[in-house]
């Protein structure tokens, strides 16, 4: 296997763990794999986990594999992706559920998937919780309770791996990451204190769809 073939194999979407409807767990293991295979920093310092949702839990995204429409649009309750920000080059989006290139550069991903210029009713506006991957990998936990009906049956078949438990023993805190309100949105995406907060706060910071690219362009 040549070096270029080896590098390409690291980026083949089929080589990453993916269980439909469990995007938060998929991204958790995506981050670990990118750190482990050398595509990202070993500690994940160049990776950020992005929770996309709103108060109504109704967010339209385009070019999604689960869609049955030609334009790939689907209404998720929430979605989770990873953005990689290196010291040089464009930020990269790792979205295991997207039909776009894997990974995609941030600008075209926003244009094609988020479509901020598309006029939406207020209840469909998307907000983005940006969490630094090292914090996410230490603190995130999910016992998958949100995927069970009242009678205990699964709404979608769960991953074969065990539920994710945080380093401190917490078994479930997904709801904390998904509580995204307009009031949480930062006022200035280029503020130094805001950029510092994403590296220190467990739940990161929240931006709107017009601030996402600016936020990553301002990171050191």
Secondary structure in CASP SS format (residue, H / E / C, confidence):
PFRMAT SS
TARGET T0000
AUTHOR 0000-0000-0000
METHOD secondary structure of the structure
MODEL  1
X C 1.00
X C 1.00
X H 1.00
X H 1.00
X H 1.00
X H 1.00
X H 1.00
X H 1.00
X H 1.00
X H 1.00
X C 1.00
X C 1.00
X H 1.00
X H 1.00
X H 1.00
X C 1.00
X C 1.00
X C 1.00
X C 1.00
X C 1.00
X C 1.00
X C 1.00
X H 1.00
X H 1.00
X H 1.00
X H 1.00
X H 1.00
X H 1.00
X H 1.00
X H 1.00
X H 1.00
X H 1.00
X H 1.00
X H 1.00
X H 1.00
X H 1.00
X C 1.00
X C 1.00
X C 1.00
X C 1.00
X C 1.00
X C 1.00
X C 1.00
X C 1.00
X C 1.00
X C 1.00
X E 1.00
X E 1.00
X E 1.00
X E 1.00
X E 1.00
X E 1.00
X E 1.00
X C 1.00
X C 1.00
X C 1.00
X C 1.00
X C 1.00
X E 1.00
X E 1.00
X E 1.00
X C 1.00
X C 1.00
X E 1.00
X C 1.00
X C 1.00
X C 1.00
X C 1.00
X C 1.00
X C 1.00
X C 1.00
X C 1.00
X C 1.00
X E 1.00
X E 1.00
X E 1.00
X C 1.00
X C 1.00
X E 1.00
X E 1.00
X E 1.00
X E 1.00
X E 1.00
X E 1.00
X C 1.00
X C 1.00
X C 1.00
X C 1.00
X C 1.00
X C 1.00
X C 1.00
X E 1.00
X E 1.00
X E 1.00
X C 1.00
X C 1.00
X C 1.00
X E 1.00
X C 1.00
X C 1.00
X C 1.00
X C 1.00
X C 1.00
X E 1.00
X E 1.00
X H 1.00
X H 1.00
X H 1.00
X H 1.00
X H 1.00
X H 1.00
X H 1.00
X H 1.00
X H 1.00
X C 1.00
X C 1.00
X C 1.00
X C 1.00
X C 1.00
X C 1.00
X C 1.00
X H 1.00
X H 1.00
X H 1.00
X C 1.00
X C 1.00
X E 1.00
X E 1.00
X E 1.00
X E 1.00
X E 1.00
X E 1.00
X H 1.00
X H 1.00
X H 1.00
X H 1.00
X H 1.00
X H 1.00
X H 1.00
X C 1.00
X C 1.00
X E 1.00
X C 1.00
X C 1.00
X H 1.00
X H 1.00
X H 1.00
X E 1.00
X C 1.00
X C 1.00
X C 1.00
X C 1.00
X C 1.00
X E 1.00
X C 1.00
X C 1.00
X C 1.00
X C 1.00
X C 1.00
X C 1.00
X C 1.00
X C 1.00
X C 1.00
X E 1.00
X C 1.00
X C 1.00
X C 1.00
X C 1.00
X C 1.00
X C 1.00
X C 1.00
X C 1.00
X C 1.00
X H 1.00
X H 1.00
X H 1.00
X H 1.00
X H 1.00
X C 1.00
X C 1.00
X C 1.00
X H 1.00
X H 1.00
X H 1.00
X E 1.00
X C 1.00
X C 1.00
X C 1.00
X C 1.00
X C 1.00
X C 1.00
X H 1.00
X H 1.00
X H 1.00
X H 1.00
X H 1.00
X H 1.00
X H 1.00
X H 1.00
X H 1.00
X C 1.00
X C 1.00
X C 1.00
X C 1.00
X E 1.00
X E 1.00
X E 1.00
X E 1.00
X C 1.00
X C 1.00
X C 1.00
X H 1.00
X H 1.00
X H 1.00
X H 1.00
X H 1.00
X H 1.00
X H 1.00
X C 1.00
X C 1.00
END
